[in-house]
């Protein structure tokens, strides 16, 4: 699952280059958002979903440092 | 404004006056506060004014270049870099980036090289905030105080707007440190999250609905709704322009010249948001998290909140190209100040209440970034110089906080004077150059966390190579006076600077002696194993 999520994130970065919509205005999503812009709003939403999957399936365990670790900064 | 000052006071009451509380809120921020603070810090006034102005100039490409790339990359930076740095900071007690780099690369002098570079890159960013707020306040308050400000036709003058911003920011960061700014940033983020959506809705209603507003753009400036320009588009532009020149009153809208977006440039914009990983002020916010798990909401929320802020502003900018209200063009035909498009359209089409709300939103966006930048500078000065180069018992916690505050006051003063002197300079261009500089330092940060073989010499070489190429290209771009457009092969300047930094880092690291096994053990052993011990001076 971890590899799949990372793979999907890389795929999203590749799909960000939507050269196929470069010269398209229509269809207008909701009648007023040009397709090129709507697509990139979709990219933002997809990024939110994929990062949610990453947080769930790819969480690096070693960052969960104990609450007591270290100090509250320098003691001088 | 009153709420901001009240929050500053409140945070002062709970401030414990330790370096850790003042600069990293005792590492105690929860998920929502962390998300709001990070959004407030990374989204400057550019997200409101710049996004609408840039889309008025360039069309929908603005969103793909800036917002959707940022959504993907910012979250990646929090996930891959931010959490790791938080864990190192928690384990070894770091308060600044330089403490981490000194330790990781076994080099005390690295701090002396990095400090001036980081400060120099932050200054244009701070100036951007002061200049934007001064200009926006003057633009939004036109005619409001005719008795007080005759020379500016009743508008709050630029110098006073900028000064007010500086004084308010100075007040609440002096009072509350990073905890105070976190609270204020949360309030500011809510303001400008709501603002874009409210402005978009109100403006579209005045233009006969969103569908009608887009129809007007399709008629007069269709190339703003896509990224390519065809022969048919040029022909249409010529026809519309001829019609306007023949009878401006009948044609109403003077079409804007079409510009095709470069596909290569579009791709290389991915380098720009890498800069967030190296922002000293963002590093400081990362350290404020109560635990690594508090990053979760920020990682998921970042792309979504960027979308909520940017999409309405981009639509407003596009509509502004062709907006007609009461038979007249909303934006005058030969208008060239892109950054005033949003204030102007709001002033003409929205209620005075929304206008005041916009002023508050711009103010909020500016201050939520500036406060963190000032604090980061104070933190670096206090921790990386004063405490680092002084005897262990030379200063008390209170004295260190006081020194930090004094340095911040000095930086605010210098920045304000620079903003007065450089009011007419192309600060937005300088902003892009400063992001390019931060992005070019990203390879050393990434290598510090993920590459055991990276060496001190490699890092020095990388910084010098990046600085050399940056200066060369900056000079070629007439020191920011020409737009930060692709200079060679259609690529953005940051591409060359970044590649030079990576090549120097890898080659020199491979040619020089690897770091000690103690350092490797310290930074590559599982972070949850044992409790690190912070030693004075950043040495481990």
HADDOCK unambig.tbl for C-alpha pairs under 7 A between the chains (distance, minus, plus):
assign (segid A and resid 17 and name CA) (segid B and resid 267 and name CA) 6.65 0.50 0.50
assign (segid A and resid 22 and name CA) (segid B and resid 226 and name CA) 6.27 0.50 0.50
assign (segid A and resid 22 and name CA) (segid B and resid 227 and name CA) 5.19 0.50 0.50
assign (segid A and resid 22 and name CA) (segid B and resid 228 and name CA) 5.58 0.50 0.50
assign (segid A and resid 23 and name CA) (segid B and resid 226 and name CA) 5.78 0.50 0.50
assign (segid A and resid 23 and name CA) (segid B and resid 227 and name CA) 6.04 0.50 0.50
assign (segid A and resid 23 and name CA) (segid B and resid 228 and name CA) 4.88 0.50 0.50
assign (segid A and resid 24 and name CA) (segid B and resid 226 and name CA) 5.94 0.50 0.50
assign (segid A and resid 25 and name CA) (segid B and resid 225 and name CA) 5.84 0.50 0.50
assign (segid A and resid 25 and name CA) (segid B and resid 226 and name CA) 5.60 0.50 0.50
assign (segid A and resid 31 and name CA) (segid B and resid 211 and name CA) 5.54 0.50 0.50
assign (segid A and resid 32 and name CA) (segid B and resid 210 and name CA) 5.92 0.50 0.50
assign (segid A and resid 32 and name CA) (segid B and resid 211 and name CA) 4.68 0.50 0.50
assign (segid A and resid 32 and name CA) (segid B and resid 214 and name CA) 5.47 0.50 0.50
assign (segid A and resid 34 and name CA) (segid B and resid 225 and name CA) 5.98 0.50 0.50
assign (segid A and resid 36 and name CA) (segid B and resid 226 and name CA) 6.36 0.50 0.50
assign (segid A and resid 37 and name CA) (segid B and resid 60 and name CA) 5.83 0.50 0.50
assign (segid A and resid 40 and name CA) (segid B and resid 64 and name CA) 5.91 0.50 0.50
assign (segid A and resid 40 and name CA) (segid B and resid 68 and name CA) 6.11 0.50 0.50
assign (segid A and resid 41 and name CA) (segid B and resid 307 and name CA) 6.59 0.50 0.50
assign (segid A and resid 43 and name CA) (segid B and resid 68 and name CA) 6.38 0.50 0.50
assign (segid A and resid 44 and name CA) (segid B and resid 68 and name CA) 5.34 0.50 0.50
assign (segid A and resid 44 and name CA) (segid B and resid 71 and name CA) 5.93 0.50 0.50
assign (segid A and resid 44 and name CA) (segid B and resid 303 and name CA) 5.34 0.50 0.50
assign (segid A and resid 44 and name CA) (segid B and resid 304 and name CA) 6.14 0.50 0.50
assign (segid A and resid 44 and name CA) (segid B and resid 307 and name CA) 6.36 0.50 0.50
assign (segid A and resid 45 and name CA) (segid B and resid 303 and name CA) 6.94 0.50 0.50
assign (segid A and resid 45 and name CA) (segid B and resid 304 and name CA) 6.03 0.50 0.50
assign (segid A and resid 47 and name CA) (segid B and resid 71 and name CA) 6.71 0.50 0.50
assign (segid A and resid 47 and name CA) (segid B and resid 72 and name CA) 5.70 0.50 0.50
assign (segid A and resid 47 and name CA) (segid B and resid 303 and name CA) 6.23 0.50 0.50
assign (segid A and resid 48 and name CA) (segid B and resid 300 and name CA) 4.96 0.50 0.50
assign (segid A and resid 48 and name CA) (segid B and resid 301 and name CA) 6.48 0.50 0.50
assign (segid A and resid 48 and name CA) (segid B and resid 303 and name CA) 5.54 0.50 0.50
assign (segid A and resid 48 and name CA) (segid B and resid 304 and name CA) 5.97 0.50 0.50
assign (segid A and resid 51 and name CA) (segid B and resid 299 and name CA) 6.51 0.50 0.50
assign (segid A and resid 51 and name CA) (segid B and resid 300 and name CA) 5.43 0.50 0.50
assign (segid A and resid 52 and name CA) (segid B and resid 300 and name CA) 5.31 0.50 0.50
assign (segid A and resid 55 and name CA) (segid B and resid 296 and name CA) 6.38 0.50 0.50
assign (segid A and resid 62 and name CA) (segid B and resid 526 and name CA) 5.48 0.50 0.50
assign (segid A and resid 62 and name CA) (segid B and resid 527 and name CA) 5.01 0.50 0.50
assign (segid A and resid 62 and name CA) (segid B and resid 528 and name CA) 5.18 0.50 0.50
assign (segid A and resid 63 and name CA) (segid B and resid 83 and name CA) 6.57 0.50 0.50
assign (segid A and resid 63 and name CA) (segid B and resid 84 and name CA) 6.13 0.50 0.50
assign (segid A and resid 63 and name CA) (segid B and resid 87 and name CA) 5.44 0.50 0.50
assign (segid A and resid 63 and name CA) (segid B and resid 292 and name CA) 6.20 0.50 0.50
assign (segid A and resid 63 and name CA) (segid B and resid 527 and name CA) 6.05 0.50 0.50
assign (segid A and resid 63 and name CA) (segid B and resid 528 and name CA) 6.61 0.50 0.50
assign (segid A and resid 64 and name CA) (segid B and resid 292 and name CA) 5.77 0.50 0.50
assign (segid A and resid 64 and name CA) (segid B and resid 528 and name CA) 6.35 0.50 0.50
assign (segid A and resid 65 and name CA) (segid B and resid 87 and name CA) 6.07 0.50 0.50
assign (segid A and resid 65 and name CA) (segid B and resid 527 and name CA) 6.50 0.50 0.50
assign (segid A and resid 65 and name CA) (segid B and resid 528 and name CA) 4.86 0.50 0.50
assign (segid A and resid 66 and name CA) (segid B and resid 528 and name CA) 6.94 0.50 0.50
assign (segid A and resid 69 and name CA) (segid B and resid 90 and name CA) 6.37 0.50 0.50
assign (segid A and resid 69 and name CA) (segid B and resid 91 and name CA) 5.38 0.50 0.50
assign (segid A and resid 69 and name CA) (segid B and resid 531 and name CA) 5.25 0.50 0.50
assign (segid A and resid 70 and name CA) (segid B and resid 90 and name CA) 5.51 0.50 0.50
assign (segid A and resid 70 and name CA) (segid B and resid 91 and name CA) 4.39 0.50 0.50
assign (segid A and resid 70 and name CA) (segid B and resid 92 and name CA) 5.56 0.50 0.50
assign (segid A and resid 70 and name CA) (segid B and resid 93 and name CA) 5.70 0.50 0.50
assign (segid A and resid 70 and name CA) (segid B and resid 531 and name CA) 6.18 0.50 0.50
assign (segid A and resid 70 and name CA) (segid B and resid 532 and name CA) 5.79 0.50 0.50
assign (segid A and resid 70 and name CA) (segid B and resid 533 and name CA) 6.20 0.50 0.50
assign (segid A and resid 70 and name CA) (segid B and resid 534 and name CA) 6.81 0.50 0.50
assign (segid A and resid 71 and name CA) (segid B and resid 93 and name CA) 5.64 0.50 0.50
assign (segid A and resid 72 and name CA) (segid B and resid 20 and name CA) 5.68 0.50 0.50
assign (segid A and resid 72 and name CA) (segid B and resid 26 and name CA) 5.88 0.50 0.50
assign (segid A and resid 72 and name CA) (segid B and resid 93 and name CA) 6.75 0.50 0.50
assign (segid A and resid 73 and name CA) (segid B and resid 19 and name CA) 6.66 0.50 0.50
assign (segid A and resid 73 and name CA) (segid B and resid 20 and name CA) 4.86 0.50 0.50
assign (segid A and resid 73 and name CA) (segid B and resid 93 and name CA) 5.07 0.50 0.50
assign (segid A and resid 73 and name CA) (segid B and resid 94 and name CA) 6.90 0.50 0.50
assign (segid A and resid 73 and name CA) (segid B and resid 95 and name CA) 6.84 0.50 0.50
assign (segid A and resid 74 and name CA) (segid B and resid 93 and name CA) 6.85 0.50 0.50
assign (segid A and resid 76 and name CA) (segid B and resid 392 and name CA) 6.02 0.50 0.50
assign (segid A and resid 76 and name CA) (segid B and resid 393 and name CA) 5.86 0.50 0.50
assign (segid A and resid 76 and name CA) (segid B and resid 395 and name CA) 6.92 0.50 0.50
assign (segid A and resid 76 and name CA) (segid B and resid 396 and name CA) 6.08 0.50 0.50
assign (segid A and resid 76 and name CA) (segid B and resid 397 and name CA) 6.54 0.50 0.50
